[in-house]
């Protein structure tokens, strides 16, 4: 009998005793016959205990015991490493957000919240491939979402290592990059959306906010966060420029740019700027989600999000033959990102390539 089957048949291996190892046990589903690992662990939110389940994905008892032993060894690694690492995954994430990603506000917490709930109590070294794979399975979301979450976690670990909070960072394999699914409006839809926004009354001043937001989103292709944070002192009517760069804001991959004011946008901004203090926000304070949802539902276009406006601008620019470099300069993205997402909208730009050789008629 080989070592694997000897180990599997012998039942759980002796490991350091923790609440998890003391309660971990195999249980077979009465319907499918699949074995799962059941255990209890301290609840990081509010104290108490919570029950957890991990499927072994097998109906074979020996194979299930092998999975149980692997789980117990991972838990032993967590216990030993907890004596070395001062901080848990959740504490490192909070340090990263407080000291680096606080400018992203609620966006950062939304990205990290599933990780904190599932892995926040663990030591970084305990994030073995098995643990990460289990996280991917239990999330039950698209690979792109998990990739974004784990990518953010890797960035947090690297930041904390540079600040000497941890000595090593766990290797985390990210799901493969998938082809972006771009949703955008065609020219007729974009024109109808603009016209509806320019005449939208709304309630409690929401009409003005929607009008300005749509105008900026469709004419500058800026991200929603940049539009919401834009103040009037960065709208230069004399030179015809909008500076989305926030003073003191660190420059990351998603850069904010200086964008010319288009002819269609200019009168909308001029009408709204009258009497506004320089430091006031162009859109006004507060989230726009509720007003946006009300507006798009009312005009029968609920699928249009602020980011769809950005994709629409870039797609229409690509259709019109604008170079990928110029599109990247407006979007604040890399040329590589723009090429990956929008080059297929420019097949006519490659016509001279396929006709590079001339043949006698």
Rosetta blueprint (number, residue, H / E / L):
1 X L
2 X L
3 X H
4 X H
5 X H
6 X H
7 X H
8 X H
9 X H
10 X L
11 X L
12 X L
13 X L
14 X L
15 X L
16 X L
17 X L
18 X L
19 X H
20 X H
21 X H
22 X H
23 X H
24 X L
25 X E
26 X E
27 X E
28 X E
29 X L
30 X L
31 X L
32 X L
33 X L
34 X L
35 X E
36 X E
37 X E
38 X E
39 X E
40 X E
41 X E
42 X E
43 X L
44 X L
45 X L
46 X L
47 X L
48 X L
49 X E
50 X E
51 X E
52 X E
53 X E
54 X E
55 X E
56 X L
57 X L
58 X L
59 X L
60 X L
61 X H
62 X H
63 X H
64 X H
65 X H
66 X H
67 X H
68 X H
69 X H
70 X H
71 X H
72 X H
73 X H
74 X H
75 X H
76 X H
77 X H
78 X H
79 X H
80 X H
81 X H
82 X H
83 X L
84 X L
85 X L
86 X L
87 X L
88 X E
89 X H
90 X H
91 X H
92 X H
93 X H
94 X H
95 X H
96 X H
97 X H
98 X H
99 X H
100 X H
101 X H
102 X H
103 X H
104 X H
105 X L
106 X H
107 X H
108 X H
109 X H
110 X H
111 X H
112 X H
113 X H
114 X H
115 X H
116 X H
117 X H
118 X H
119 X H
120 X L
121 X L
122 X L
123 X E
124 X H
125 X H
126 X H
127 X L
128 X L
129 X H
130 X H
131 X H
132 X H
133 X H
134 X H
135 X H
136 X H
137 X H
138 X H
139 X H
140 X L
141 X L
142 X L
143 X H
144 X H
145 X H
146 X H
147 X H
148 X H
149 X H
150 X H
151 X H
152 X H
153 X H
154 X H
155 X H
156 X H
157 X H
158 X H
159 X H
160 X H
161 X H
162 X H
163 X L
164 X L
165 X L
166 X L
167 X L
168 X L
169 X L
170 X L
171 X L
172 X L
173 X L
174 X L
175 X L
176 X L
177 X L
178 X L
179 X L
180 X L
181 X L
182 X L
183 X L
184 X L
185 X L
186 X L
187 X H
188 X H
189 X H
190 X H
191 X H
192 X H
193 X H
194 X H
195 X H
196 X H
197 X H
198 X H
199 X L
200 X L
201 X L
202 X L
203 X L
204 X L
205 X L
206 X H
207 X H
208 X H
209 X H
210 X H
211 X H
212 X H
213 X H
214 X H
215 X H
216 X H
217 X H
218 X H
219 X H
220 X H
221 X L
222 X L
223 X L
224 X H
225 X H
226 X H
227 X H
228 X H
229 X H
230 X L
231 X E
232 X H
233 X H
234 X H
235 X E
236 X E
237 X L
238 X L
239 X L
240 X L
241 X E
242 X E
243 X E
244 X L
245 X L
246 X L
247 X L
248 X L
249 X L
250 X L
251 X L
252 X L
253 X L
254 X L
255 X L
256 X L
257 X L
258 X E
259 X E
260 X E
261 X L
262 X L
263 X H
264 X H
265 X H
266 X H
267 X H
268 X H
269 X H
270 X H
271 X H
272 X H
273 X H
274 X L
275 X L
276 X L
277 X L
278 X L
279 X L
280 X L
281 X E
282 X L
283 X L
284 X L
285 X L
286 X L
287 X L
288 X L
289 X H
290 X H
291 X H
292 X H
293 X H
294 X H
295 X H
296 X H
297 X H
298 X H
299 X L
300 X L
301 X L
302 X L
303 X L
304 X L
305 X L
306 X H
307 X H
308 X H
309 X H
310 X H
311 X H
312 X H
313 X H
314 X H
315 X H
316 X H
317 X H
318 X H
319 X H
320 X L
321 X L
322 X L
323 X L
324 X H
325 X H
326 X H
327 X H
328 X H
329 X H
330 X H
331 X H
332 X L
333 X L
334 X L
335 X H
336 X H
337 X H
338 X H
339 X H
340 X H
341 X H
342 X H
343 X H
344 X H
345 X H
346 X L
347 X H
348 X H
349 X H
350 X H
351 X H
352 X H
353 X H
354 X H
355 X L
356 X L
357 X L
358 X L
359 X L
360 X L
361 X L
